[in-house]
Amino acid sequence: MSSLVSRLLVAAVLLPAVIGVVYLGGWWLFALGFVGGLIALHELYAMGKDLRPLVLAGYVGFGLALLGLELGGFEWMVAGILATLVVSFVLYGLSDIRTSATTSFGVTLLGVVWIGAGIGFLLLVRAWPEHGFWALMAVLFTIFASDTAAYFTGRAFGRHKMSPSISPGKTWEGLAGGLVAAVITSFLVLYKDRDEFLSIPEMLLFGFVVAVAGVLGDLFESSVKRDLGVKDSGRLLGGHGGMLDRLDALLWAGPTAYFVILAVT
């Protein structure tokens, strides 16, 4: 089975389920984010095992961040993230293994901030009063459309490498195709609530900025994987790679979408 066919099959199975959970929201979406994020965090720590992450501290910090968000809001998500430092230091002090403290603390906290906060902001977008469902749908479909259009545009017209040292397959032509698709998708998803939520220029801005953030998120994960000497974060999702490979763009798109909405509403 080709990578493309595998990717399409996984998307066909997962996309309706994800849409259903996003529609339900609340604890259902929390559970999906928690499980998906925990798998992605496990993949990151497995890739970086030589850096000796304090895995238990990362899991605790991640759990506290999402649970704090669900029960108490944004401030308590931040408290959960900061608790990672405390738990990391305690576990490091109790350990009889002496590796670089800076490295262990750094990779542990990286996972919680990157994955925990990324998913947390996606939950915050869904929790936006009255318009949260369609706002999160716009994020999901904008990233999906951008990725798909960039893939096919890059294959058909790609000539100029965008970041050859990090992700040789990405081209400026693919980026342009992805951005066009993202802006159109954002406009179509959010048009129903025009002027009640975002104006038409704000919809276009939303799609553009979210897509750019998604590309940066993808490149960020690629740079981490390249540094750690791995191709994919895992094989859980077939042609999609691991869970972190599937979430990488969303982990940057979620915070970006939240702050764009916050800035213009």
Secondary structure, 3 states (H helix, E strand, C coil): CCHHHHHHHHHHHHHHHHHHHHHHCHHHHHHHHHHHHHHHHHHHHHHCHHHCCCHHHHHHHHHHHHHHHHHHCHHHHHHHHHHHHHHHHHHHHHCCCCCCHHHHHHHHHHHHHHHHHHHHHHHHHHCCCCCHHHHHHHHHHHHHHHHHHHHHHHHHHCCCEEECCCEEEEEHHHHHHHHHHHHHHHHHHHHHHCCCCCCHHHHHHHHHHHHHHHHHHHHHHHHHHHHHCCCCCCCCCHHHCCHHHHHHHHHHHHHHHHHHHHHHC
